[in-house]
Amino acid sequence: KSPMSQSISLYNQLANHKLFSKTINFGLKRIKLALDLLGHPERKLKNVISVIGESGKFTTLFSLKTFIEASNQKVTTHVSPSLRDISERFYMGDGYLSHEEIRKTIKQIEKLNIPLTVFECLTLVYIINASRINADYNIQETGALWRLDSNNINDFPRLQICTNINKQHLNFLKRKTLDEVVKEDVGFLNNFTNIYIGKQSPYVLKKIKKHLKNNPSKIIYPSSWKLVKNGYQYYYQDKRFKVMLNMKNVYSKGMFENVCLAIKVALDLNIDKKVIQKALPFLSFEGRFQYLNKGKIKNKLNRNELIMIDGAHATADAQNLASYLKKIKIPKYGIWAMTKNKDPDLFIKQLKGVFKKIITMPIDNEVNSVSAQELYKVATENKFNVEKSDNFAQALKKISSKEKKLIVCFGSLYNCGNILNKN
């Protein structure tokens, strides 16, 4: 079996399992009971770092992991979602868990006979395996919101990092307000840790400060560092350090800010500035502002066509994408796919005036995909020049020509993963 088909069959095994439910069901009771029966493997994880927020979690986590490893320390990571393969969720210090190891761990979890959600089961796969490794740091990215997320099980995390908070997870909440998202994310942070807050809108920052007013943890607000631009060059700057952001594969302001947040944390963990500086050029984030410079898809295109994928699916991500694309002077064409539970109307509004044309498409093998027809309707209502297609190959066919252009595939990380696999 190919790794991709193995990954798909593992997902199907979880999705069709009588014990594990695919629906999102927040709560800590089930996972705490499981951890109790397993003899509390989570207590073996030292220097736990939780990464919380709506946008920028992965880029912040991945940058920090890179800096820690560059200083010759070992780190494990738990991320969500995975782009191309389920094993990406579980990085164990020197590589990812194999499909066999994942399968074995699921069998161990089955024996507990506790009904769990699929995400809780995946979280346990990470904790069980990470607890066997004596890593210097263990970084866990939340799925959505914080209070009842299954990663919220450590009594004394070393750090809690909160990236950009926005309206992305409203659909999980009763009143569906931004205030509620802020409360779920920061109102329940630990009282005995170091809390780092990433760049926020002034409104959100004010709300965060209100929630953290009585929290005795050490809190580092985003005013303690800044992203400085000098000519074409960006720098990280705080009271003690200035770091040149020498990066070839990081393009947008939002991503620069995530890298800066990771630099601030790394410096506070006493990672040498020179070590960070050396690691920066190697940073690149799969599925985020990623140009496909080689591969099967790239080979099918004309020589003067560029193609880029970005998993942007929240309104704030769309704004970030739009401000980057507006600086690019060649014609831009979009291929748009999206999963349900998002706000396609508000999302696409942010990209007004960016694309010459958009092609909508469904996501392969994704039951939660919005139909191409539905996205077509939303784009038409927003006065975009739009066509619909049945799949990615058809969408590409409708766009590809000798005209010099940038093709941007956006709206879903799952779709980006599919495109990477096809490439």
N, C-alpha and C positions, 0 to 999 in steps of 0.2 A: 504493500500500500504506500502511496506517496504521503509525505508529511502532511500535505494539505487535506487529503481525504481522511487521514488518521485524526487530524484536528477536528474536522467536521463530524466524524463519527463519535468522538468524545463529547462534543457539544450535544449531539443528538441523544447520546446515552443519558446525559444529565437532564435534558429537556423532557425525555419520555420516562424518566425514572419515577416510580410510584412514591418514593419518599421525598423527592425534591420538586418544589413548585417553581414554575417559571415566572409566576406573577411577583411583582415587587411588593414585599410585605415587610415594612420597617419594624424593628424591635430587637432587643438584645437578649430576651429570655432564652430563645432557642439556642443561639450560639454560646451563651454562657453555660447552659446546661451541657452542651457538647464538650466545651473546654474542661468543665468540671469532670466529666466522665473520662476524658483523655489525660487527666492528671495535670491540668494547667500548663500546657506547652508554651503558652504566651508569656509566662513568667520567666522563661529562659531567654527571651529576646532582650538583648541589652541595647541601650541607646536607641529606643524606638523614636522615629520621627514620623508624625502624621501630617499628611498634606491634604488640606481641606479647601473647598471653594468651588466655584462654577467653571471658571476658565483659567487655563494656564497651569493646571496641576501637573500634567505630564512633562511639559517643558521645564518647569521648576525642579521637579523630582529628578528628571534625567540629567539636568545640568549638575545638580548637587551630587548625584551618584558619580558622575564623571570626575568631579573635583576630589571627592573622597578617595576614589580609586587611584587618581593621579598622585595622591599622597601616600600610596602603598598601604591603604587600609582596605579591609574587606567589607562589602555592603551587600545586603539582600534587598530586593524590591518587590512590591506587590502593586501591579497597575491594572487599570480597567478603563475602557475595554481593551481587548487585544485587537491588533489590526489584521494580521495575516494568519496567526496560529495561536491556539490556546496557551501554548507554553510560554509565550511572551509575558504572560501575567506573572510568571514566577521566576525571577532572576535570583540565583543562589550564590552569588559571589564570584563564580568563575564560569558561569554559563546558565542556561535555562533548564528547568526540569524537563526530562524526556517524557514522551507520551506514556511510556511504560510506568515511570515513577508516578505520574499523575493518576493513571488508572489504579495503581496499587493503593495510593492514598485514598482514593474515592471508596475503594473496597473497605478500607479501615473505617472510614466515616459511616458507611452503610451499616456496619455492625453495631453502631450506637443505637440504630433504630429510632432516630429523632427526625421528625419531619422538618426539613430546612428549605430555605429558598436556594435556587441554583447559586446565587451570589454568595450566600453564607457558606455553602459547600466549597466554593472556590477560595473563599477567605481562609477556611480551615485547611485546605490543601497547602496554601502558603504558610500558615502558622506552623503546622506540623513539620513541614520540611525545613523551614528557617530555624526552628528550635533545635534541629540536629546539627546546625552549623554554628560555630562560635564566631559570628561576624562582628565587626566593630560597630556597625550601624545597621538598623533594619528600618527601611522606609516603606510606609504604607499609604497608598492613595485611596481616599474615600470614593465610594461609588457615587452617591448623591447625598447632599446634606450631611450633617455630622451626628446630631444627637443620637439617632437610632441606627446609624450605619454599623455594619458588622465589624468594621475595623476599630470601632470605639470600645476596645476591651482592655486597654492597658491602664493600670492605675497610676503609673508614674512615667509617662513618656518623657524623653529627653527634650524634645522640641515639638511644637505644633505650629505649622506654617499655614497661613490662610491666604490663598491667592485671590484673584479678582472675584468678587461676589456680584452676581447679576441675576436676572429673572429666569435663568435657564431651567431651574427645577420647580417652577411654580406649580406644574401639574400634579406634584406629589402632596400639595398642601391644601388645607381646608379653605382658607380665605384667599389664597392665591395672590399674596402681596409680597413686594420686595422686603418689607419690614419683617415678615415672617421668615423669609429665607435667611436674612441676617441673624435673626434670633436662633434659628436651628443650627446655623454654622458656628456662631461665636458665643452664643449665650450659655453654651455648655462645655466650653473649653476647660482644660484642667487647671486646678488652683495651685499646682506645685510644679510648674514647668517654665519654659521660655516660649513666649508666643511671638511669632513674626507675622506682621500684617503686610500683605503686598499692596501695590498701587490700587486705589479705589476711586470711585466718583466721590465728590465732596459729600453728597447726601449719605452714601453708604458708610463713609469713614466716620461721619458724625454719629450714626447709629451704632457702629462698632464700638466707638469710645464709650457710649452710654452703657452698652452691655458689659463692657470690661472694667467699668469704673470701680467695682468692688472686688475684682479678681486680683488676688495677691501675687500672681505669677509675674515674672519679669516680661514686660511687653515692649516689643521693638516696633515702632510705627514706621510707615513708609517715608516719613519726613527725615529719617536718620540716614538716608542715602539718596542719591539722585542719578538719573541718566543724563549725561551732558553731551551735547553735540558740538564739535568744533570742526568747521568745514564739513567734509564728508565723514569724519571719524567720530564714532561714539565712544564715550568713556563711562565707567562706573566711578562714582565719587562719594566718599563719606568724609568724616572729620580727619581720619588717619590715612586713608588710602585713595589712590587714583589708579584705576586699572583700564588699560586700553582694550576695547572690545574688538579684538582682531578675529572676526568670524566670517567665514566664506559662505556659510549656508543658513545664516539667520538674517531675515529680511525686514520683519515688521517691528514697529515700535513696541507693540504688546509683547512680542517674544523677547526683545531686548530687555524689557522691564522684568520679565520672568527670570532671565539669566542673571540680571542684577540682584534680584531677590536671593537667588541661589548663591551668588558671590558673597553677599552680606552674611548669610548663614555660614558659609564655608570659612570666611575670615574669622567669624566669632568662634568657630570650632578650632581655631588656631591652625588652619590650613594655610601654608605659606603662599603669599601673593604671587611669587614666581611660579609656583606649581599651578596655580589657577590660570595665570597668564599663558603658560605653555599648553594647557589643556583646551583653551578656548577655540583655536582654529579647527579642532576636531569635532566640535559640536555640530550635530545635524539631527533633525527630529523627523522620524518617519511619519508621513501622512500630514505633516504640518508645513505649509509653504515649501513643499518638496518638488523640485524640478526633476523630471525623468530625463536624464541625459543619455541613457543607453537602455537597451532592452527591446523586446518584441514590439511594443506599442510605438516607441520612439522610431524604430526602423520602418514602420508603416507610413509615417508622416513624411511630408515634403521637407526638404532640407531647411527651409526658412520658417518652419513651424516649431514653436516651443510648446511644451506641455508641462503643466504644474498641477499638483493635487494639494488640496487643503481640506481637512476635516471640519472646518468651521461649521457650527450648527446653531450657535446661540447668537442673539442680536449683537452682543458686544464683539463676538468673533467676526461677524459680518462687517462691522464698522472698521475693525482692524484690517480686514482683508481689503475693503474698499479704499482705505487711505493708502495702502501699499500699491494697489493696482492703478490708482489715479496717477501715480508718478511714472508709470510705464507708458512710453509714448507710442507703442505699436497697437493696432487693433486687438481687442480682447473678445474672445468667445467663451461662453460658459456652458458647462455640462452640470446640471443640477439634479441631485437625488437627495432624499431626506427620509428619516424614520418618523413614525407617528410620535405624538407627545411633544412635538416642537411647535413653534409658531411660524409657519412658512411665510405668512403675509408680512409680519413685522420684520422677519429675517430679510426677505428679498427687497423690501423698501430701502434697506441700508445700501443696496448695491445699484441704486438708480444712477443712470448715466455712465456706468462703468463698461457694460458689454454692448457690442454691436448686435449680438444675438445670443439667446440662451436656448439650449436643447434640454428638455426634461426627460428623465429616465427612471425606471424602477430599480431597486437594488436586488441583485441576484440572491437567491437563497435567503431572503430576509422577510419573514412573515409580517414584521412591523413596518415594512416599506410603504411610504405614501405612493399612490399610483402616479404615473407620468401625466395622466389626464388631470388629476387634481392639482398637481404643481403647475401644469400648463394653464389651468383656469386662474390660479393665483397670480401667475406672471402676466397673463393677459389683462386681468383687472388692474394691475399696476403699470399697464402700458409698456411692457417690454416687447421687443421683437422676439417671438418665441415659437418653437416647434416642439413636437413631442416625438419620442422614439421608444422602441420596445426594449432596447438594451444598449450597452456601452458601444459595441461595435457599430451599431446603426447610428448612434449619436455622433460618433467620430466621423463616420462617412458623410454625414450631413454638413460637417464643418470643414473637413480637410480640403485644402485646395492649394494653389501655388502662391496665394496671397500671404505675405509675411504677417504672422499673428502669434498671439499667446492664447493657448487653450487652457482654461482653468476648470478643473473638476472639483466641485465643492458641495457642502451641505451635509456630508455624512462621513464619519470615520470608517464605518463598515464598508461603504462604497470605495473609499480610498484603499482599504485593505484588499478588496476584490481586484481593483485596478492594478495594485502592486503585484498581486499573484498572477494576473494575466501578463504583466510585463516581464 
